[in-house]
Amino acid sequence: MSTRLLAASAALAIALCAGASAQASVVVFDDFESYVNSPANGPAYGTSELNFAAFDHLTVQSGTVDLIGADDPWNLMTAYGSAFVDLDGSTGQGGILRTAQFSFNAGDIVTLEFDLSGNQRGGADEWSYGLETTGPTQFLNVSVLNSPTLGLRNLGNLGPGTALASGSESLNYDDPWRHYAISFQAGNAGALSAFVGTSSHDNIGPLIDNFSLSIGAAAVPEPGAWAMMLMGFAGIGSLLRARRRGPVLAQARA
């Protein structure tokens, strides 16, 4: 391959790599690590605390949850860091973790994701997760990762509605840590909150870590990337045309 063709190909490759400018922003993220390292929280069991509610960006709704730290007396395990949450607190009422309401624009990509495992002690728990909007919303390009009910597939366009949720699902105690996600592109502007919770009522529930909600515009090529792609395509095209003309000119001179 000639030097000029290599240069043109390299320009195109760089443009393609840099072309997508992801503008989505994480509006809520909690890995629960900061709480177990703060003595102000007054932990009841070392770095763990029963019926914990002092989250920075999440509210405990209709029940209670337990904060679990590295030295918990129940021998629970997370695959991520040293802190996580038991969604069924110690009051016999399973809890729901919910975000505040956030606005979104038409065309925005909204994604809820988190890591979840079974309760690691026995039995099974019912749980659910999803996104709830304040008004009718066109849920476009819906996709779900690892939901036992919906499966890993693109669900397409589901609007209009006011909730995009998993429904009640059963999670066995020995189900391993998995990454779950649900995402859609908004067909209109609105506002929503995200939630993950359980209806368990025996003080042992699913375990959750790395709760994240992101909202933002779909990825688009930056203007500079467009220019680089056009230059790359043009350069490769002109060199290929020159190569095709080469043998014809050589035969004419012969």
C-alpha positions, 0 to 999 in steps of 0.5 A: 500500500502506498504512503498516500493511501496509508495516510488517507486510511489513517485519517479515516480510521481516526475520524471514525474512532473520534466521530461519536461524541457521547453527550449523555451525562450520569445524573445519579451514581452510587456505589455505596462506598462513601457511607461505610467510610464515614463515622458520622453515619453511626454504623451499628455493625462496624461499617454496616448499618441496619435500616440505612436511609442517608443516601446522597442521591437516592430515597428509600421508599415504602420500606427499609434497606440495610447498608452492608460493609466489608466487615458485616457479620452476615458473610455477604459478598459483593463483586465490586468494592466493599459496600452494597445494599440489602434491599430488604431491611430489618423491619420486615418490609422490603424497600425501594431505592428511588431517584429524584425526578429528572427532566429529559428532552426529545431524542435523549437516551435514558439508561438505568443500570446496576449490579444485583445478586440473590440474597445469598442466604436462602429462598427467593425474592420478588423484585422489580426495577424501571423508569417512571415518567410524569406523563405519557412518553414515547419509549423508542429503541427500548433495550434491556440487559439480563432481565429474566422476563424481557431477556437480552434483546432490542424491544423497539418502540413501545410508546406512549406510556408512563412506565418502562419497568420489568414487572415482578420477577423472582431472584433465587438466593444463589443467583450470582452478581449480574449487570442489569440495564434498561434504556430508551430514547425519548420521543418527547420531552418529560421528566422521570425517576428510576427505581429498584426494589423488592417486595420481600418481607423476611429481612433478607432481600436481593443485594444491589451495587453500582446504581446509575442513571444517565440522561443525555443526547444521542451520540453524534459525530463532531464537526471535526470528525465529519471533516476528517471522514470526508477527507479520508474518503476523498483521499482513498477514492482519488488514490484508487481512481489513480490506480485504476487509470495507471494500467490503461495509460501504460498500455497506451504508451506501449 
